[in-house]
């Protein structure tokens, strides 16, 4: 549901549970990944409409996290790979992941 009417009219205030703020409930994958820079991960990716390389698996060390990408050093080749989040299906942590703390 939209927080606003996409056709121009604003919706009335949405009912919220008492004591629960919207900001406190939001957690993003970027926050979790940022806490785990330096860990070894396995990233599973899918590329739509690409006949030559439809899927890919990258195993390596998480080096940097951006809003829409992650930078992983491939363990097999030693090359850095910038992987776009839109192509990521899921990420496996080879060790226990550090959880993102509340702000």
C-alpha positions as CSV (number, residue, x, y, z in Angstrom):
1,X,0.0,0.0,0.0
2,X,1.2,3.5,-0.8
3,X,1.9,6.0,2.0
4,X,0.6,8.5,-0.5
5,X,-1.8,8.4,-3.4
6,X,0.3,8.2,-6.6
7,X,-2.4,10.1,-8.4
8,X,-1.9,13.3,-6.3
9,X,-4.2,13.1,-3.2
10,X,-2.6,12.3,0.1
11,X,-4.0,9.4,2.2
12,X,-5.2,10.0,5.7
13,X,-2.7,9.1,8.5
14,X,-2.2,5.4,8.6
15,X,-3.0,3.7,11.9
16,X,0.0,2.5,13.8
17,X,0.5,0.3,16.8
18,X,1.2,2.4,19.9
19,X,4.9,2.7,20.8
20,X,6.2,1.4,17.4
21,X,7.9,3.9,15.2
22,X,8.4,3.2,11.6
23,X,12.1,4.1,11.7
24,X,12.9,1.5,14.4
25,X,11.3,-1.3,12.4
26,X,13.4,-0.7,9.3
27,X,16.5,-2.8,8.7
28,X,18.2,-3.1,5.4
29,X,20.5,-5.7,3.9
30,X,23.1,-3.0,3.6
31,X,23.3,-2.6,7.4
32,X,23.8,-6.3,7.9
33,X,26.4,-6.6,5.2
34,X,28.3,-3.6,6.5
35,X,28.8,-5.4,9.9
36,X,30.3,-8.3,8.0
37,X,33.0,-6.7,5.9
38,X,36.0,-9.0,5.9
39,X,34.0,-12.2,6.2
40,X,34.1,-15.0,3.6
41,X,30.7,-15.2,1.7
42,X,29.2,-17.1,-1.2
43,X,27.0,-14.9,-3.5
44,X,24.4,-16.4,-5.8
45,X,23.4,-14.2,-8.7
46,X,21.0,-14.4,-11.7
47,X,21.2,-12.3,-14.8
48,X,17.9,-12.0,-16.7
49,X,17.8,-12.2,-20.5
50,X,21.4,-13.2,-20.7
51,X,21.7,-16.4,-22.7
52,X,25.5,-16.8,-22.2
53,X,25.7,-16.3,-18.5
54,X,22.3,-16.8,-16.8
55,X,23.6,-17.5,-13.3
56,X,26.8,-17.1,-11.4
57,X,28.3,-18.1,-8.0
58,X,31.0,-15.9,-6.4
59,X,33.0,-17.2,-3.4
60,X,35.2,-14.7,-1.7
61,X,35.8,-12.0,0.9
62,X,33.4,-9.2,1.3
63,X,35.4,-6.0,1.0
64,X,32.9,-3.1,0.7
65,X,29.2,-2.5,0.8
66,X,27.3,0.3,-1.0
67,X,23.7,1.2,-1.3
68,X,23.2,-0.9,-4.5
69,X,26.4,-3.0,-4.8
70,X,28.8,-5.2,-2.9
71,X,32.5,-5.6,-3.6
72,X,33.8,-9.2,-3.2
73,X,37.4,-10.4,-3.8
74,X,37.0,-13.8,-5.6
75,X,39.0,-16.5,-3.8
76,X,39.7,-18.5,-7.0
77,X,40.9,-15.6,-9.2
78,X,42.0,-13.0,-6.7
79,X,40.0,-10.4,-8.7
80,X,37.6,-7.8,-7.2
81,X,34.0,-8.1,-8.4
82,X,31.5,-5.3,-8.0
83,X,28.2,-7.2,-7.8
84,X,24.9,-5.2,-8.2
85,X,22.3,-6.0,-5.6
86,X,19.6,-6.2,-8.3
87,X,21.3,-9.5,-9.5
88,X,21.8,-11.0,-6.1
89,X,19.5,-13.9,-5.3
90,X,21.0,-14.6,-1.8
91,X,24.2,-14.6,0.2
92,X,25.6,-17.3,2.4
93,X,27.9,-16.5,5.2
94,X,30.6,-19.1,5.7
95,X,30.8,-18.1,9.4
96,X,28.2,-16.8,11.8
97,X,27.1,-13.4,10.6
98,X,27.3,-10.3,12.9
99,X,23.9,-8.9,13.3
100,X,23.1,-5.3,12.6
101,X,22.5,-3.4,15.8
102,X,19.5,-1.1,16.4
103,X,20.2,2.6,15.8
